[in-house]
């Protein structure tokens, strides 16, 4: 039963993460007000969305199972997204971070200044994505109990 639930959840979580990851990435790329920024954000969001979708779905099945529900899924996705986002954000090379076209906008300049700022931003964005996927997968897997028969 658990293997079937795991497969169904991963198959559901991957495209869900891809769609919402692409939306978050495109929205963040739109801050640059350039087509290249939007497309780059969309593609990065798509790839990270699939990764977060698969990992969050699998971890939500392990933590929430069929009884945890939406809240356990949301907290699982939030924790996984935050940790993974911090690691990914810190590992972005300095040359790539400094070469980002921030258009002289103070918000984008501040976010790409150092490893810490980039790590926190990536952590926040992937945490939001993990919350979406985890909540949806946890709610979908929930099997309600019938307390009247007990």
N, C-alpha and C positions, 0 to 999 in steps of 0.2 A: 504494500500500500504506500509506504513512504517513498519508494523509488518512483512509482507512478506520479505521486504528488510532486516530487522533485523535478521530474522531467516536464510535467505540465507547467509548473511554475517558472522554470527557466525558459521554456518556449514562450510563455506569456511575458516574462520580465524583460527579455532581450529587446523585442521591438518596442515595448513600452518605454524602456530606458532610452532607446535610440530616438524615438519621436520627441520625448521631453528634453533629452540632452541636446538634440539639434535645435529645439526652440530656445532653450536657455543660452546655448552658444551663439545662435544668430542674434538674439536680443542683446547679448553682451557685445558682440561684434558690431552691432548697429551704433554703439556709442561712438565709434570712430567716424561714423557718417561716410564711410567709403564702402563700395561694393566688395573690394578685396577683404576688408575687415569682417563684413557680414558672412562671406563665403568661408573664410578661414575659421571664424567662430562656429559656423554651422558644421563644418567637417570635423573639427576637434570635438565639438559637443556630441556629434553622432558617434564617433569612435569611443569616447569616454562613456557615453550613454549606454552603449551595448555592454561595455565592461562592467559598469556599475549595475546595469539591469540584471546581468547573469549572476554576479556575485551577491547582490542584495536578495534576489529571488531564492538562491540556494541557501543563504544564511537565514532568511526569514522562515523557510521551511524547517530548518534545524531548530531555531529558537521558538517560533510560534506554533509550528505544526498546524493542527486543525482546531486548536483551542485558544490560541493567543489573540487572534483578531487583528484589527487595524492598529491599535496602539503599540503592540509588540512589534509589528512590522515597521511602523514609523520610527520607533526608537532604534531598531536594528539598522534600518537604512540610514538614519541620521549618524549613528556611530561609525558605520562602515564608510560612508561617504566622507565624513570629516577626517578620519584617519587616512584613508586612501588619497584624499585631496591634499592633505598636508604633505604627504610623501611625494606625490607628483609635483606639487607646487614648489617644493624645496629643490627637487631634482631638475627643474628647468634650467638649462645652461644660461650663464650670465650674458653671453653674447646674444642669445635669442631674446632674452628679457630686455636687454638694453636696446636692441635693434627694433623693438616693437614700435610701430608708428602710432604714437599717442596723440598726435595732432596738437601738441602743446596744451592739452587739457589738464588742469591741475588734478582732477580725480584720477585720470589714467596714469599721469606721471607719478602720483603718490603710490598707486597700486603696483607699479612696476619698478619701484625704487630699489628694493632689496629682496632677499630671499624670504624673509619673514612676512612681508606684506603680500608677496605673491603666493606664498604658502597659505596664508589665512584666507585670501580671496578664493583660491582654488578649493580650499577646504569648505568654505561656505557654499560655493556653487554646487559641489558634488554632494554636500550634505542635503541641500534642497532636492537634488535629483534622487538621492537615496531615499529620502522621506516619501517622495511621490511613489516610487516603485515599491518600497516596502509596505506602505499603507495599502496600496492597491492589491498586492499579492497576499498580504495578511488577511485582508477583508474577503478576498475571493476564496481563500482556503478555509475560512472559518466555518465550522459545522456547529450549528446552534444546538443547545441542549434542550431537552424537553423535561422541565422540572415537575410537570403535573403528574407524570407517571411514577415519580419517586415518592 
